[in-house]
């Protein structure tokens, strides 16, 4: 099947858990895409319309800046990407 990478972006840990399980089953490498500014509990309060998660969910032009590093994706044949329900990472990793 070739070399596999599971890359994920998780604020609360749910996507992280799923990504870890997928990587284990697939025998894949695991890579966490990290925001430059980590999410706080207040950021994730979806009941608050002014919280970071609510703003990101409503305004598709707002996406968190991510920490960029030297991940070489060219060595992978397959890449699975997991992200937050309300947010999609639009940056090359």
N, C-alpha and C positions, 0 to 999 in steps of 0.2 A: 504493500500500500504506500510505501514511501515515508518520508519524515513528516511528522504532524506537529503542528503548534496549536494550542488552545490559548487565545488571547482574550482577556476579559477586562471589563470596566465595571466596578462594583462600588456602590456607595454604602449600602447597609450590610453587605456580606452575603446576600442571597445569591447573586450572580457568581460570586467567588466560589461558593459551595458547589453550585452546579458545574462550574468550569473545572473544579478539582475532580469531581466525579467523572466528567467526560474525559478529562486528560488521563485519569487512571484506567478507565475502560479502553481507551484508544491507544494507550501506551505513548501518549504525546507529551511534549514539553509544555510547560505552563508559563504564561507571561501575564503579569498584571499591568494594565494601563492605568497610570495614576494621575489624578488631577493635581495641578500645581497647588491648589488650595483644597485641602481635604474637606469632606463634608462633615458638618457637625450634626448633632441631633436636631437642633433648631432648623438647620438647612433642609432636613428631610421631613419636616412637619407639613405634610400635604394638605392638612386642614387650614393652614395659614396661607392665604392667597399671596402673601408677600414673601414667603419663604423661597429659598434658592431653588428647590425642586419644583415648586409651583410655577415660578417664573420660567424656568427652563422647559417645563412641559407646555406652557402656553405660547411661548415665543420661540419658534424653531430657529431663529437667528442667534439665539444665545446658547452657546455651548461652552463647557468648561475648558480652560486651557489645560493641556496635559504636559507632563514631564516627558521630554524627549531624551532618548538615549540611543545607544548604538545597536539596537536589535537588528540582526541581519535576517530579514525574512526570505532572502533568496535561497537559503539552504533548506527551505521547507517546500514539500510537494503539496500539502494541504494545510489550510489555516481555517480554524473555526473561531468565530468572533462572538463573544457574549457581551451584551451591554445592558444598561439600565432600561427599565420599561419606558421612561419618559425621555431619555436622552440617547442620542446616537453620536458616537465619536466620528468626526469627519476628518481625521488627521492621519497621515501615513505613520505607521509604526514600524 
